[in-house]
Amino acid sequence: MRLLAPLLLAAVLLGGCAGLGERDTAAGAGDGTGPMTFASGRDTTGYIQPLIDRWNQSHPTQRVTLLELPEAADEQRAQMVANLQARSDRYDILGLDVVWTAEFADAGWIVPLDRSMFPLDKFLPPVIDTATYRDKLYAVPYTSNAGLLYYRKDILDREHLKPPTTWAELRDQATRLGRKYKLGGYAGQFLPYEGLTVNFAEAVQSAGGQILSPDGTKVTLDLDKARTGLEFLTGGVREGWIPKEALAFKEEESRLAFQRGELLFARNWPHAYGPATRSPIGGKFAVTRLPGLDGPGSSTLGGNNLAISAYSKHQKSALEFIRYFTGLENERRVLTEGSFPPVWSELYDDPALIKQYPYLPVLKQSIMSARQRPASAKYDQVSLVISSAVSDALNFRKQADETVADLRQQLGEIIRTP
């Protein structure tokens, strides 16, 4: 079997259009079943282990051990990449940020899956694209995400105003009401990291543009639209309705500032909703879609997918665990116990869940109109270049025109580099 193992692994990785599930595959001895390790980001709400416990109770010979990686996505990726580059079989199931699918698939670190093994027709359509690379399914959507605009409903109601749907309305309300109520106007995630890349991408998309082609092979950055999106952000800093301290914000800092009642508007992910209801502004806020240049804007699609390591010796068990873990009832628990957006479409239309989570209809609209980040195997480099360039503009080290021109050139160099 030791002699056959490399051949079996090659069959998994080079098996043409066939995916795992169409035949027995095992990157090692045995029949592909056995105990597994599930490597994922830190479970901050404690809901994952009970789901694993349910599996373990009924699958004593295929027990799953949760290996919690750091909370920061960059650190998670670094640990996974180190493991996979070493061809280690320590990780069986990988919890991947949606932007990693292309990179991991292109490197041969995860195996293609048989679409017929999963109820993909029940999922929100955009989330399936995040798990696909070159027309093959390499992961299974597990949670989704889209940016939302959090706003102080009590203040807007007092002023007889509706939440902004355009940048002009956001600018006007953030400026006037910020001064009147002594609040910061608007904040997102503006520290130079992946969050700033996301905020910039949303601004470009909401101005009608895009950064790369969907397959990540071409730079499609229209200079006028990119400049318009960037000037929405730099203008806010210059005019003061984006507080300067927001330039150091990541998700947590912007969440806490809004919860403390320091901001009128904030861009954040849905996970910030639950904590806000238990904060001093509980009952005083609501959420809506991100505004855009001429109407509702476009969010960036987030979330996590589950994939199987190409070096796992228990791929058959891993496949069955993923089918269990992404089933309807567990997806319901993803929302009710984990406070994360599920991928099953019908959960967003459930009246009982909407009563408990009033933001679900808005979140569904945001996900359906969101755009996937480019499916590029070089996404990590792309994100670093974008966040660095945009940070320079926000801190007025470069003008918007120069920033977007330089950015297009740098992105072209990355995409063209073998």
C-alpha positions in Angstrom: 0.0 0.0 0.0 2.9 2.4 0.6 4.0 1.9 -3.0 0.4 2.5 -4.2 -0.2 5.7 -2.1 1.5 8.1 -4.5 -0.4 6.7 -7.4 -3.7 7.0 -5.5 -3.0 10.6 -4.6 -2.1 11.4 -8.2 -5.4 9.8 -9.3 -7.3 12.2 -6.9 -5.5 15.3 -8.1 -5.3 14.4 -11.8 -8.6 12.6 -12.3 -9.9 14.9 -15.0 -13.5 16.0 -14.4 -14.3 13.4 -11.9 -14.8 14.7 -8.3 -14.5 13.1 -4.9 -17.6 11.1 -4.3 -17.8 9.6 -7.9 -15.4 6.9 -6.8 -13.6 5.9 -3.6 -10.5 8.0 -3.1 -8.0 7.8 -0.3 -4.6 9.5 -0.2 -3.1 6.8 1.9 -3.7 3.3 3.3 -7.1 1.9 4.0 -10.5 2.7 2.5 -10.5 6.5 3.0 -12.4 6.4 6.3 -11.2 7.1 9.8 -10.8 9.9 12.4 -10.3 13.4 11.1 -9.0 16.8 12.0 -11.1 19.9 11.1 -8.9 22.9 10.8 -10.8 26.2 11.1 -10.6 29.7 12.5 -11.3 30.2 16.2 -14.9 29.5 17.1 -15.7 32.7 18.9 -19.3 31.7 19.7 -18.7 28.1 20.7 -21.3 26.6 18.4 -19.1 24.4 16.3 -18.1 21.8 18.9 -21.7 20.7 19.7 -22.3 20.1 16.0 -19.1 18.0 15.9 -20.2 16.2 19.1 -23.4 15.1 17.4 -21.4 13.6 14.5 -19.0 11.9 16.9 -21.8 10.2 18.9 -23.0 8.4 15.8 -19.7 7.9 14.1 -17.3 6.6 16.8 -14.8 5.3 14.3 -14.8 8.5 12.3 -14.5 11.0 15.1 -13.7 14.6 14.2 -11.3 16.8 16.3 -11.6 20.5 15.9 -8.3 22.3 15.5 -8.9 26.0 16.1 -6.5 28.2 14.2 -6.0 31.9 15.0 -8.9 34.3 14.7 -7.2 36.5 12.1 -7.7 35.2 8.5 -4.1 35.9 7.4 -2.7 33.8 10.2 -5.2 31.0 9.5 -4.0 31.0 5.9 -0.4 31.0 6.8 -0.7 27.9 9.1 -2.8 26.0 6.5 -0.3 26.8 3.7 2.6 25.7 5.8 0.9 22.4 6.5 -0.1 21.8 2.9 3.3 22.8 1.4 4.8 20.1 3.7 2.2 17.6 2.3 1.2 16.9 5.9 -1.9 14.7 6.5 -2.6 16.3 9.8 -5.5 18.4 8.4 -8.4 16.5 6.8 -11.1 19.2 6.5 -10.2 22.8 5.9 -12.4 25.8 6.7 -11.4 28.2 4.0 -12.1 31.9 3.6 -14.0 32.2 0.3 -11.0 34.1 -1.3 -8.7 31.1 -0.9 -10.5 28.6 -3.1 -8.6 29.5 -6.3 -5.2 29.6 -4.6 -5.6 26.2 -2.9 -7.2 24.5 -5.9 -4.6 25.9 -8.3 -1.8 24.6 -6.0 -3.4 21.1 -5.8 -3.9 21.3 -2.1 -7.6 20.5 -2.1 -9.5 17.9 -4.1 -12.4 18.5 -6.6 -15.8 17.4 -5.4 -18.8 15.8 -7.1 -21.5 18.4 -7.4 -24.3 15.8 -7.3 -23.3 14.9 -3.7 -24.6 18.3 -2.4 -28.0 20.1 -2.6 -26.4 23.1 -4.4 -29.8 24.1 -5.9 -30.9 24.9 -2.4 -28.1 27.3 -1.8 -28.0 31.1 -2.5 -26.6 31.1 -6.1 -23.7 33.6 -5.5 -22.1 31.4 -2.7 -21.6 28.5 -5.1 -19.3 30.6 -7.3 -17.0 31.2 -4.3 -16.4 27.4 -4.0 -15.7 26.9 -7.8 -12.5 27.2 -9.7 -12.2 26.7 -13.4 -15.7 25.2 -13.5 -15.0 22.6 -10.9 -16.4 22.5 -7.4 -13.5 22.4 -4.9 -15.3 23.2 -1.7 -18.8 23.4 -0.2 -20.3 26.7 1.0 -20.8 26.7 4.7 -21.4 30.3 5.7 -21.9 33.4 3.6 -21.5 37.1 4.3 -22.1 40.5 2.9 -21.4 44.0 4.2 -24.3 46.0 5.6 -24.8 49.6 6.6 -25.6 49.9 10.3 -27.3 53.2 11.2 -28.9 54.9 14.2 -32.5 54.5 13.4 -33.6 56.5 16.5 -31.8 59.6 15.2 -33.0 59.2 11.6 -36.6 58.7 12.8 -36.3 61.8 15.0 -35.2 63.8 11.9 -37.9 62.1 9.7 -35.3 60.7 7.4 -34.9 57.4 5.7 -31.6 55.6 5.6 -29.3 56.7 2.8 -29.3 54.8 -0.5 -26.7 56.9 -2.3 -23.3 58.3 -1.3 -24.7 61.9 -1.5 -27.4 61.1 1.0 -24.9 59.4 3.3 -22.5 62.3 3.1 -25.3 64.8 3.8 -26.7 62.9 6.8 -23.3 62.0 8.2 -22.2 65.6 8.0 -25.3 67.4 9.3 -26.4 64.9 11.9 -22.9 64.1 13.0 -22.4 67.7 13.9 -25.9 68.1 15.5 -25.6 65.0 17.7 -21.8 65.2 18.1 -21.2 61.8 16.5 -18.7 60.5 14.0 -20.4 60.3 10.7 -19.3 57.0 9.0 -16.7 54.4 9.5 -15.7 51.1 7.8 -12.6 49.0 7.9 -9.8 51.4 6.8 -6.6 49.9 8.3 -4.4 48.6 5.5 -5.3 44.9 5.5 -7.9 42.7 3.8 -10.7 44.7 5.2 -9.6 47.9 3.4 -9.3 45.9 0.2 -13.0 44.9 0.7 -14.1 48.4 1.5 -12.3 49.7 -1.6 -13.7 46.9 -3.8 -17.2 47.8 -2.6 -16.7 51.5 -3.4 -15.5 50.6 -6.9 -18.4 48.2 -7.5 -20.9 50.7 -6.2 -19.6 53.2 -8.7 -20.2 50.7 -11.5 -16.7 49.3 -11.9 -14.6 46.3 -11.0 -11.0 45.6 -10.2 -10.3 42.3 -11.9 -12.3 40.0 -14.2 -14.2 37.4 -12.3 -11.7 34.7 -13.2 -8.8 36.9 -12.0 -6.9 36.8 -15.3 -7.4 40.4 -16.5 -7.1 43.8 -14.8 -10.4 45.6 -15.6 -9.9 48.6 -13.4 -11.6 51.6 -15.1 -9.7 54.6 -14.0 -12.7 57.0 -13.8 -14.9 54.6 -11.8 -12.1 53.6 -9.5 -11.2 57.2 -8.9 -14.9 57.9 -8.1 -15.0 55.1 -5.6 -11.8 56.1 -4.0 -12.8 59.8 -3.8 -16.0 58.7 -1.9 -13.6 57.5 0.8 -10.9 60.1 0.7 -13.5 62.9 0.5 -15.1 61.6 3.7 -11.8 61.8 5.5 -10.9 65.2 4.1 -14.4 66.6 5.0 -14.4 65.0 8.4 -17.5 62.9 8.2 -15.2 59.9 8.2 -13.3 60.3 11.5 -9.5 60.1 11.2 -9.4 57.5 14.0 -11.4 55.2 11.6 -8.2 54.9 9.5 -7.0 52.4 12.2 -10.3 50.5 12.3 -10.7 46.8 11.6 -14.0 45.0 12.0 -13.8 44.9 15.8 -12.9 48.5 16.3 -15.7 49.7 14.0 -18.1 47.4 15.7 -17.2 48.7 19.2 -17.3 52.4 18.2 -20.8 51.9 16.8 -22.0 50.0 19.8 -20.6 52.7 22.2 -22.8 55.2 20.4 -19.9 57.1 18.8 -21.0 56.7 15.1 -24.1 57.5 13.1 -23.3 55.0 10.4 -20.9 52.0 10.1 -20.2 49.4 7.5 -19.8 46.0 9.0 -20.6 42.3 8.5 -23.8 40.7 10.0 -21.9 39.3 13.0 -21.9 42.8 14.5 -25.8 42.7 14.7 -26.2 40.5 17.7 -23.7 42.2 20.0 -25.2 45.6 19.1 -28.6 44.5 20.3 -27.0 43.9 23.8 -25.1 47.2 23.8 -26.1 50.7 24.9 -27.6 51.3 21.4 -29.8 48.1 21.5 -33.2 48.9 20.1 -31.9 52.2 18.6 -30.3 50.9 15.4 -31.1 49.0 12.2 -29.3 47.9 9.0 -29.8 48.4 5.3 -27.9 47.8 2.1 -24.7 49.7 1.4 -25.3 52.9 -0.5 -23.8 53.5 -3.9 -23.1 56.3 -6.4 -26.7 56.4 -7.8 -28.6 54.0 -5.6 -28.0 50.9 -3.5 -24.5 49.7 -3.8 -22.8 46.3 -4.1 -21.2 44.5 -1.2 -18.3 42.1 -1.3 -19.2 38.5 -0.8 -17.6 36.9 2.2 -18.0 33.6 4.1 -16.4 30.3 4.6 -16.2 27.1 2.6 -15.3 23.5 3.6 -12.7 21.7 1.5 -10.8 18.4 1.8 -7.0 18.3 2.0 -5.3 16.5 -0.9 -3.1 14.9 1.7 -5.8 13.5 3.9 -5.8 9.8 4.4 -9.6 9.9 5.3 -11.1 11.7 2.4 -14.2 9.5 2.2 -15.1 10.2 5.8 -14.3 13.9 5.3 -16.8 14.0 2.4 -19.5 12.5 4.5 -18.8 14.9 7.4 -19.0 17.9 5.1 -22.4 16.7 3.8 -23.6 16.4 7.4 -22.1 19.7 8.5 -23.7 21.7 5.6 -27.1 20.1 5.9 -30.2 22.2 6.5 -30.6 21.7 10.2 -27.0 22.4 10.9 -27.2 25.5 8.6 -30.1 26.7 10.8 -27.8 26.3 13.8 -25.1 28.3 12.0 -27.5 31.2 12.3 -29.3 30.6 15.6 -26.3 29.4 17.6 -23.3 30.8 15.7 -24.9 34.1 14.5 -23.4 33.6 11.0 -25.3 33.9 7.7 -26.2 30.4 6.4 -26.0 29.4 2.7 -29.5 27.7 2.4 -31.8 30.1 0.6 -35.0 29.0 2.4 -33.7 30.0 5.8 -33.8 33.7 4.8 -37.5 33.4 4.1 -38.5 31.6 7.3 -41.0 33.9 9.2 -39.9 32.6 12.6 -36.3 33.3 11.8 -37.1 36.7 10.4 -38.9 37.6 13.6 -35.8 36.6 15.6 -33.3 38.1 13.1 -35.1 41.1 11.4 -32.1 41.8 9.2 -32.4 38.6 7.2 -34.4 40.0 4.2 -31.9 42.9 3.8 -29.0 40.4 4.2 -30.4 38.2 1.5 -30.7 41.2 -0.9 -27.1 42.2 0.0 -25.8 38.7 -0.7 -27.7 38.3 -3.9 -26.3 41.6 -5.2 -22.8 41.1 -3.8 -19.8 40.3 -6.0 -17.3 37.6 -5.4 -13.7 38.7 -5.0 -11.6 37.6 -8.1 -11.0 33.9 -8.3 -7.2 34.4 -8.6 -4.5 32.1 -7.3 -2.6 35.3 -6.6 -5.3 37.0 -4.6 -3.1 37.4 -1.5 -0.7 39.6 -3.6 -3.6 41.4 -5.1 -5.1 42.3 -1.8 -1.8 43.5 -0.3 -1.2 45.8 -3.3 -4.7 47.3 -3.1 -4.8 47.9 0.7 -1.4 49.5 0.6 -2.3 51.8 -2.3 -5.7 52.8 -0.8 -4.1 53.5 2.6 -1.7 55.9 1.0 -4.6 57.8 -0.6 -6.6 57.8 2.6 -3.7 59.3 4.4 -3.1 61.8 1.6 0.3 60.5 0.7 -1.0 60.2 -2.9 -3.7 61.8 -5.0 -6.6 59.6 -6.2 -5.6 59.9 -9.9 -2.1 58.8 -9.2 -3.2 56.0 -6.8 -5.6 54.3 -9.3 -3.1 54.6 -12.2 -0.3 53.1 -10.1 -2.7 50.4 -8.8 -3.7 49.4 -12.3 -0.1 49.1 -13.3 0.9 47.1 -10.2 -2.0 44.7 -10.6 -1.1 44.1 -14.2 2.4 43.1 -13.2 1.0 40.6 -10.6 -1.4 39.1 -13.1 1.2 38.8 -15.9 3.9 37.2 -13.6 4.0 33.4 -14.0 
